[in-house]
């Protein structure tokens, strides 16, 4: 009986469970992810035409950290709204077979492109400037965010990229920007 009460109490305290949609490929799906032909030059052009920034988002089937982001971070209105309003997100499967055309013109499967680019973790997000030369994606990226992070860190990274803070000559790289934003939030969280 005691175990039953503990289980009930745990369920009550755990908070709401968020239903996360999974696609046929086993990857999480959100309304702000785009289905494209995965030609990065075309995706960048479309993102620019919409006044948005291009982001590549690597995930894999069964990734517990991807699930954490999709259940705990992306459902927050301040995150999902900011991403939807400002970013053109293309999802890639770390072990997928869909062809991807890099900025340098090379076409490989998602899994081979991940190897070419040195993607080791999921989730990994790659953020791009509005103009990209004909080089491999990691050389063009203004930031690469490997791993799962909390709401504050995630919002700070998307904001830092959107505001082009990486181009400012003020000595405030992302880590300094994020530390300042934590202090400004002053909510007792290190995120």
C-alpha positions in Angstrom: 0.0 0.0 0.0 2.8 2.4 0.8 4.3 1.8 -2.6 1.0 2.8 -4.2 0.9 6.0 -2.3 4.5 6.8 -3.2 3.7 6.2 -6.9 0.6 8.4 -6.7 2.4 11.1 -5.0 5.3 11.0 -7.5 2.8 11.2 -10.4 1.1 14.2 -8.9 4.4 16.0 -8.3 5.9 15.1 -11.7 3.8 17.6 -13.5 2.0 17.3 -16.8 3.3 14.8 -19.4 3.7 16.4 -22.8 2.8 14.3 -25.8 5.5 14.7 -28.4 4.8 13.7 -31.9 7.1 11.2 -33.5 7.4 10.8 -37.3 7.7 7.6 -39.2 11.5 8.0 -38.9 11.3 7.9 -35.1 12.3 11.6 -34.8 10.4 14.2 -32.9 8.3 16.6 -35.0 7.4 20.2 -34.3 5.3 22.7 -36.3 8.3 24.9 -36.9 10.4 22.2 -38.5 10.5 22.4 -42.3 10.2 19.6 -44.8 12.7 20.5 -47.6 14.7 18.8 -50.3 17.7 19.3 -48.0 19.7 21.4 -50.4 21.3 23.8 -48.0 21.8 26.5 -50.6 18.0 26.4 -51.4 17.1 26.2 -47.7 19.3 29.3 -47.0 17.7 31.2 -49.9 14.2 30.3 -48.6 15.1 31.2 -45.0 16.5 34.6 -46.2 13.3 35.2 -48.3 11.3 34.8 -45.1 13.6 37.0 -43.1 14.6 34.0 -40.9 17.9 32.3 -40.0 18.7 28.8 -41.1 19.3 26.1 -38.4 20.1 22.5 -39.0 18.9 20.2 -36.2 20.4 16.7 -36.0 18.5 14.1 -34.0 18.4 10.3 -33.9 15.7 7.7 -33.1 15.6 7.0 -29.3 17.7 10.0 -28.3 16.8 10.7 -24.7 18.3 14.1 -24.8 16.3 15.0 -27.9 13.2 13.8 -26.1 14.1 16.0 -23.1 14.4 19.1 -25.4 11.1 18.3 -27.1 9.2 17.7 -23.8 10.8 20.3 -21.5 12.2 23.1 -23.6 10.6 23.4 -27.0 7.0 23.4 -25.7 7.6 26.6 -23.7 5.8 29.4 -25.5 8.8 31.8 -25.3 11.0 29.2 -27.0 8.6 27.7 -29.6 7.3 31.2 -30.5 10.8 32.7 -30.9 12.0 29.8 -33.0 8.8 29.8 -35.2 9.1 33.6 -35.7 12.8 33.8 -36.4 14.2 30.6 -37.6 14.0 28.2 -40.6 14.7 24.8 -39.0 15.7 21.8 -41.1 15.8 18.4 -39.2 18.4 15.9 -40.1 18.7 12.3 -39.0 22.1 11.3 -37.6 21.7 7.8 -39.2 19.4 8.8 -42.1 19.6 8.0 -45.7 18.0 11.1 -47.2 20.3 13.0 -49.5 21.6 16.4 -48.3 23.4 18.9 -50.5 26.1 20.8 -48.6 26.9 24.5 -49.3 30.0 23.3 -51.2 27.8 21.3 -53.6 28.6 17.8 -52.3 25.6 15.5 -51.9 25.7 12.7 -49.3 23.2 10.8 -47.2 22.4 12.4 -43.8 24.5 9.9 -42.0 27.5 10.4 -44.3 27.1 14.2 -44.1 27.0 13.9 -40.3 30.4 12.1 -40.5 31.8 14.7 -42.9 30.8 17.5 -40.6 31.9 15.7 -37.4 28.5 15.6 -35.7 28.9 13.3 -32.7 26.0 14.2 -30.4 22.2 14.5 -30.7 20.7 16.9 -30.5 23.1 19.2 -32.3 22.0 22.5 -33.8 24.0 24.4 -36.5 23.2 28.1 -37.0 24.1 29.9 -40.2 24.6 33.5 -41.3 22.5 35.0 -44.2 25.4 34.6 -46.6 27.3 31.4 -46.9 30.3 30.8 -49.3 30.7 27.4 -51.0 32.3 25.7 -48.0 31.2 22.8 -45.9 28.5 23.7 -43.4 30.6 23.6 -40.2 33.0 26.2 -41.7 30.0 28.5 -42.4 28.2 28.0 -39.1 28.2 31.0 -36.8 27.5 28.6 -33.9 27.1 24.9 -33.2 25.2 23.8 -30.2 25.9 20.1 -29.3 23.7 18.6 -26.7 20.5 19.2 -24.7 20.2 22.4 -22.7 17.6 24.1 -20.5 15.2 26.8 -21.5 17.4 29.8 -20.6 20.5 28.5 -22.4 18.5 27.5 -25.5 16.7 30.8 -25.7 20.0 32.7 -25.2 21.6 30.8 -28.1 18.7 31.5 -30.4 18.7 35.1 -29.4 22.5 35.5 -29.6 22.3 34.2 -33.2 19.2 36.2 -34.2 20.7 39.4 -32.9 24.0 38.6 -34.7 25.9 39.1 -31.4 28.7 36.9 -32.8 29.5 39.8 -35.1 29.8 42.4 -32.4 33.3 43.6 -31.5 32.4 44.0 -27.8 34.3 41.0 -26.3 31.1 39.3 -25.4 31.2 35.8 -26.9 28.2 33.5 -26.2 29.4 32.3 -22.8 29.8 35.9 -21.6 26.4 36.8 -23.1 24.8 33.8 -21.5 26.3 34.6 -18.1 25.0 38.1 -18.3 21.5 36.9 -19.3 21.5 34.5 -16.3 22.3 37.5 -14.0 19.6 39.6 -15.6 17.0 36.9 -15.2 17.9 36.6 -11.5 15.5 33.7 -11.0 17.8 31.5 -9.0 18.5 29.3 -11.9 22.0 28.8 -13.5 20.2 28.3 -16.8 
